[in-house]
Amino acid sequence: MKNRNNEVLKCALRLITKKDRTEAELKDRLYRKGFSQMDIDDAVAYLKQNGFIDDSRFIQKAEKIAQDRFLGNMGLKNYFTRRGIDKELLDSIPEIDEFSLAQKLIQRKIHLIKNDPEDKKMAKIAGFLLRRGFSWDTINKFLNEKFPGDIESQDNDNLKEELK
């Protein structure tokens, strides 16, 4: 019995050293490796108690994850939900600056819609941002400001020129 617990714990430690995992992800991986639910629960409880796994760490990284993956607030919540983060922790996700993130994302993807008519550009941008979890408010603000109009910068001037 003790040997089996050590085996589960070794496997769990190996899994979390390779990649930061949520509690649900770790349980799923251990289950797929054929360990019993009781052994998995014991190992996960031990790891949680000693601070090796902590789902709140993922919430603290929310802004970086949103920037790396270009996700809006809803997209970020969906990402964490898929990773098995508890709903109570989802409420503590900090709000991100969706507008600047949307600008950066569209600047990276502008070459895909460069030659489309104006109405199709707007529809494609709106759909793309919606699929990434951006709010309608952010999308409308972005589109109404004519791919962003009021912020003065070299990047935004280039973006306006490319969209014409």
N, C-alpha and C positions, 0 to 999 in steps of 0.2 A: 504494500500500500504506500509506504513512504517513498519507495523507488519510483512508483508511478507519478506521485506528486512532484518529485524532483524532475522527472522527465518533462512533464507539462510545463513546469516553471522554466526549465532550460530553453524549451522551445519558445515559450512566450517571450523570454528575454532576448532571444535571437531575433524574433520578429520585431520587437520594438526598438532594437538597436539599429536595424536596417532602415526603418522608416517610422516616423512618429505616427502612432495609430490611436484611434479612439477606443474606448472600452468595447463598444459593439463590434468594431472591426476586428479587434484582437480575439474576442469570443468566437466570432464567425470563422476566423482563420484556424483557431485551435480545434473547433468542431470539425472543420473540413479535414483536419489532419487525423481525425479518428479518436480524439480523446473524449472521455465521458463528460457529461454536463456537470457533474459534481466536482470532478477534478479541475475542470475549467473554472468553475465558480470559485473554488478555493485559491487557485493560482491568481486569478484576477483580483480577488479580495486582498491577497497578500501584496500584489503589485500596487494596488490603489493605496493601501495602508502605508506603504513605504515611499509613496510619491513617484513611482515609475510611470504610472499612467494617470492622467488628469485631463478630463475633457474640457475643463475651463481654460486650459492653455491654448486650445484651438480658438476659442472665442477671443482671446487676447491677440491672436494673430490675424483677426478678421480683416483689418485694413490692408495688410500686406497681401493676403490671399485675394482680396477683391482687386487690388492693383495688378497682381501677377496674372490673374485669370480674367480680368476686365469684367467683373460681375457687379451688377447693381445690388441694391439692398435685398430685393426679393431673390435674386440669383444667389446671393450669399447665404440667405436662410435655407434655400433649397439645397445648396452644396452641403451645409452642415447637417441638414436633415438626412440626406443620403449617407452621410458618414456616421449616422447613428447618435448624434448629439441630442441630449434630452431637451424636450420642449421648454422646460423652465430655464435652461441655459440660453436658449435661442432668444429669449426676451432681453438678455443682457448684451446682445450684439450691438456695438456702437454704430450709429449712423455714419455713412461714408459720404464723401463729396461726389455724388453721382455725376454732376454736370461736367466737372473737369475730367473725370474718368471716361465719360461718353465722348468728350472732345478727343482725347488721346486715342480711343478705340477707333473712332471714325477716321482720324488722320491716318491710322495704320491701314484701314480698309478702303480708303477713298479710290484707289486705283481700280477697284472692282466695278465702280459705278460711274466712273469719270465721263463716259460717253453717253450715258442714259439721259433721257429728257428729264426736266425739272421735277415733274410729278412722280415719275418712277424713282428718282433719287430719294425723294422724301419718303415714299412708301417703303423702299428698301432699307433706308436708315431706320425708320420707325420699327419695322419688323425685326431688324437685326438687334436693335437695342432692347426691344421687348423680350426676345429670346434669351438675352443675357441678364434679364431680371431687373431692368431699369424701370422706374415708375413712369406713368403717363405724364406727370408734371415735368419731369426731367426731359422727356422726349419732346413734349410740346415746347418747352423753353428753348431747347436746342434748335428745333425746326423754326420756331418763330423768330429767333435771333439770326436767322439766315446763315446758319452754319458758321459758327458763333460770331455775332456782329459786334458786340460791345466790348470785347476784351482785346486790347491792343497788344499784339505780339507778332513777331516774324512768322511763327508757325501758323497762327490764325490767318494772317494775310495770305500765306501760301495756300492754306486750305480753301479760302474763299476763291482764289484764282483757279485752283484745280476743279472746283465745283462748277465753275461757269462753263 
